[in-house]
Amino acid sequence: GVRRGSDVAKALALGARAVMVGRAYLWGLGANGQAGVENVLDILRNGLDSAVLGMGKASIHDLTPEDLVIPDGFELALGQPSDRP
């Protein structure tokens, strides 16, 4: 799931065109209403900006799968059977 801005950066680097933030906005809503939701979104955005800049990129549009360190055997192509139980 997406919990941090760096999770958003990883998804975008792997080719996502959109990322759903799940329950995070609900936590903000429950804690402080609209201001809480805005705070959660600000935190995610700042985390995304930090992750992108930390990778030496100027924009999310510059992210590619080569920017990520993916351990051997961790990738799984959609539509192909897994050898994992």
C-alpha positions as CSV (number, residue, x, y, z in Angstrom):
1,G,0.0,0.0,0.0
2,V,0.9,3.6,-0.3
3,R,1.9,5.1,3.0
4,R,4.6,7.6,2.1
5,G,5.6,10.0,-0.7
6,S,8.4,7.6,-1.6
7,D,5.8,4.9,-2.2
8,V,4.2,7.2,-4.8
9,A,7.6,7.8,-6.4
10,K,8.2,4.1,-6.7
11,A,4.8,3.5,-8.3
12,L,5.3,6.3,-10.8
13,A,8.8,5.0,-11.6
14,L,7.3,1.6,-12.4
15,G,4.9,3.1,-14.8
16,A,1.8,4.0,-12.8
17,R,-0.3,6.9,-14.2
18,A,-2.1,7.4,-10.9
19,V,-1.7,6.3,-7.3
20,M,-4.5,5.9,-4.8
21,V,-3.6,6.9,-1.2
22,G,-5.9,4.5,0.5
23,R,-6.9,5.3,4.1
24,A,-4.4,8.1,4.7
25,Y,-6.9,10.8,3.9
26,L,-9.4,9.2,6.3
27,W,-7.0,9.4,9.2
28,G,-6.6,13.1,8.5
29,L,-10.3,13.6,8.2
30,G,-10.9,11.8,11.5
31,A,-8.2,13.8,13.3
32,N,-8.9,17.3,12.0
33,G,-11.6,17.4,9.3
34,Q,-10.7,19.1,6.1
35,A,-7.5,20.7,7.5
36,G,-6.4,17.2,8.5
37,V,-7.0,15.9,4.9
38,E,-5.0,18.8,3.5
39,N,-2.2,18.1,6.0
40,V,-2.0,14.5,5.0
41,L,-1.9,15.4,1.3
42,D,0.8,18.0,2.0
43,I,2.9,15.4,3.8
44,L,2.5,13.0,0.9
45,R,3.4,15.7,-1.6
46,N,6.5,16.8,0.4
47,G,7.6,13.2,0.7
48,L,7.2,12.7,-3.0
49,D,9.2,15.9,-3.7
50,S,12.0,14.7,-1.4
51,A,12.1,11.3,-2.9
52,V,12.3,12.7,-6.5
53,L,15.0,15.2,-5.6
54,G,16.9,12.5,-3.6
55,M,17.0,10.4,-6.8
56,G,18.5,13.3,-8.6
57,K,15.5,14.0,-10.8
58,A,13.8,17.3,-11.5
59,S,10.3,15.9,-12.1
60,I,8.2,12.8,-11.6
61,H,8.2,12.6,-15.4
62,D,11.9,11.8,-15.3
63,L,11.4,8.7,-13.1
64,T,12.1,5.3,-14.7
65,P,12.4,1.7,-13.3
66,E,16.2,2.0,-13.6
67,D,16.0,4.5,-10.7
68,L,14.9,1.7,-8.3
69,V,16.9,-1.1,-6.7
70,I,14.8,-4.2,-7.2
71,P,16.2,-7.4,-5.7
72,D,16.6,-10.5,-7.9
73,G,13.5,-12.6,-8.1
74,F,11.3,-9.8,-6.7
75,E,9.7,-8.7,-10.0
76,L,6.5,-10.4,-11.1
77,A,5.0,-9.8,-14.6
78,L,1.3,-9.5,-14.8
79,G,-0.4,-12.5,-16.4
80,Q,2.5,-14.9,-15.7
81,P,2.3,-17.7,-13.1
82,S,4.2,-17.3,-9.9
83,D,6.5,-19.9,-8.5
84,R,5.7,-18.6,-5.0
85,P,3.3,-20.6,-2.9
